[in-house]
Amino acid sequence: MVPPGLLVTGASFLAFRGLHWGLRLLPTPGPAAPDSWRWRNLCVSLVHSLLSGIAALLGLILHPQMAADPIQSHPRWALVLVAVSVGYFLADGADLLWNQPLGKTWDLLCHHLVVVSCLSTAVLSGQYVGFSMVSLLLELNSACLHLRKLLLLSGQAPSLAFSVTSWASLATLALFRLVPLGWMSLWLLRQRHQVPLALVILGGVGLATVGVMSTILGIRILVSDVLRFRPRPSILGHEKTRKTRTCGDDGPITRDSSTINLKD
């Protein structure tokens, strides 16, 4: 008999692939038209991040025992949510393999492989679901990151919406990515004698991978979105009478230099 978790994973895979194909029927914003595939991919990722991130946060608030006992304690629907996320990452990985050169997406594919390996442990064993729910808090930050990229693709940078999203990305990176990663690392270190060695190694590799990518991403967003557009002091008042090429007639010119592909 096929485990229910695998059935949910398969249904999730088909649902997210179907959503990607369904978005073909909707118009793509003009500036994003040359890269319509990436627009659809980010929209699907945003849907998953909002669904899983909000559900994980509410679940941990309503069922704090999942954090107190991350191995055994969890409501049944939490396992379903983890299985849905496994289906998403498999669907996104297939989408990347089909539409992008391997040389451009190897880092993201490695990330997906590590995440699927870790979450699948919970789906197949019915254990460590609480631990997986804590890891899904990272999706709250991913939602901000996906929205930021969608604004860049649609030509909405710089703008108030883009600035707010950039700051939200940095804030949620600290609160919902680095804090959960730190908690999971500390828990795994303390429980290393109660957790099978293979899972300790798998979890350690996963946490290290996501942690390094998160740190690099935060630095790039800080440099690209915040420090690049910090007002520079005028020199002897000449800046008031001289235009610079850092600004166009309609506002600052920007490029997205934070190209690291992080989607959890």
Residue pairs with C-beta under 8 A, 6 or more apart in sequence:
3 123
3 124
5 79
5 80
5 82
5 83
5 123
5 124
5 126
6 83
6 123
6 124
8 80
8 83
8 84
8 87
8 123
9 83
9 84
9 86
9 87
9 90
9 123
10 87
11 87
12 83
12 84
12 85
12 86
12 87
12 88
12 91
13 87
13 88
13 90
13 91
13 94
14 87
15 87
16 44
16 47
16 48
16 87
16 88
16 91
16 92
17 91
17 94
17 95
19 44
19 47
20 40
20 41
20 44
20 91
20 95
23 40
23 43
23 44
24 40
28 36
28 39
28 40
29 39
29 153
29 154
29 155
30 155
31 153
31 154
31 155
32 38
32 39
32 150
32 153
32 154
32 155
35 153
37 99
38 153
39 150
39 153
39 154
41 92
41 95
41 96
41 99
42 146
42 149
42 150
42 153
43 150
44 91
44 92
44 95
45 92
45 142
45 146
45 263
46 143
46 146
46 147
46 150
48 85
48 88
48 139
49 139
49 140
49 142
49 143
49 146
49 263
50 139
50 143
51 84
52 81
52 84
52 85
52 88
52 136
52 139
53 136
53 137
53 138
53 139
53 140
53 141
53 142
53 143
53 176
54 140
55 81
55 136
56 81
56 133
56 134
56 136
56 137
56 139
57 137
57 140
59 66
59 75
59 77
59 78
59 81
59 133
60 66
60 67
60 133
60 134
60 137
63 73
63 74
63 75
63 78
65 73
65 130
66 73
66 74
66 78
66 129
66 130
66 133
66 134
67 130
67 134
69 130
70 128
70 129
70 130
70 131
70 134
70 187
71 127
71 128
71 130
71 131
71 195
72 127
73 130
74 129
74 130
74 133
78 129
78 130
78 133
79 122
79 123
79 126
79 129
81 133
81 136
82 119
82 122
82 123
82 129
82 132
82 133
82 136
83 123
85 119
85 136
85 139
86 116
86 119
86 120
86 123
89 112
89 115
89 116
89 119
90 112
90 116
92 112
92 263
93 109
93 112
93 113
93 116
96 105
96 108
96 109
96 112
97 105
97 109
102 109
105 261
107 213
107 260
107 261
108 261
108 262
108 263
110 209
111 209
111 210
111 213
111 261
111 262
111 263
111 264
114 205
114 206
114 209
114 210
115 206
115 210
115 264
117 202
117 206
118 132
118 135
118 202
118 203
118 206
119 132
119 135
121 127
121 128
121 199
121 202
122 128
122 129
122 131
122 132
128 199
131 184
131 187
134 180
134 183
134 184
135 180
135 184
135 264
137 176
137 177
137 180
138 176
138 177
138 180
138 181
138 210
138 264
139 264
140 172
140 176
141 169
141 172
141 173
141 175
141 176
141 177
141 264
142 262
142 263
142 264
143 172
144 165
144 168
144 169
144 172
144 173
145 169
145 217
145 262
145 263
146 263
147 165
148 162
148 165
148 166
148 169
148 221
148 225
149 256
151 157
151 159
151 161
151 162
151 165
152 162
152 256
156 162
157 254
157 256
158 229
158 251
158 252
158 254
162 225
163 225
166 221
166 225
166 226
167 226
169 221
170 218
170 221
170 222
170 226
173 214
173 217
173 218
173 221
174 218
177 214
177 264
178 211
178 214
178 215
178 218
181 207
181 210
181 211
181 214
184 203
184 207
185 204
185 207
185 211
188 195
188 200
188 203
188 204
188 207
192 200
195 203
210 264
213 260
213 262
214 262
216 260
217 258
217 260
217 262
220 257
220 258
220 259
220 260
221 258
223 257
223 258
224 254
224 256
224 257
224 258
225 258
228 254
229 252
229 254
232 239
234 240
246 252
246 253
247 253
